[in-house]
């Protein structure tokens, strides 16, 4: 059974696990001039969150009704959604991000269908029109 404490720990650990050492072309850890390890953030996913909470199915995440746990899950989902939204402004990630958002967040389904495919004169995808 998922408790508030287990949910909070699982969510915290999941997001921490997304920050990993940056590697160079040879697989060596990159460091700055002071010798500190450089990091990068791996993408956050809903299925990764589900696994971090010890659940077996995505549907189990939606079935949680305890308000103290629900608020933690909703905030974690919002953080994942925010991370994906930021990728909409990167030309090479737009299509995959659009699919990810429409698949995992129902409110994005219509937006993904209506989003234009063209870019503006700077190469930025025009998402909301003029």
Buried (B, 14 or more C-beta within 10 A) or exposed (E): EBEBEEBBEBBEEBBEEBEEEEEEEEEEEEEEEEEEEEEEEEBBBBEBBBEBBEBEEEEEBEEBEBEEBBEBBEEBBEBBBEBBBEBBEEEEBBEEBBEBBBEBBEEBEEBBEEBEEEEEEEEEBBBEEE
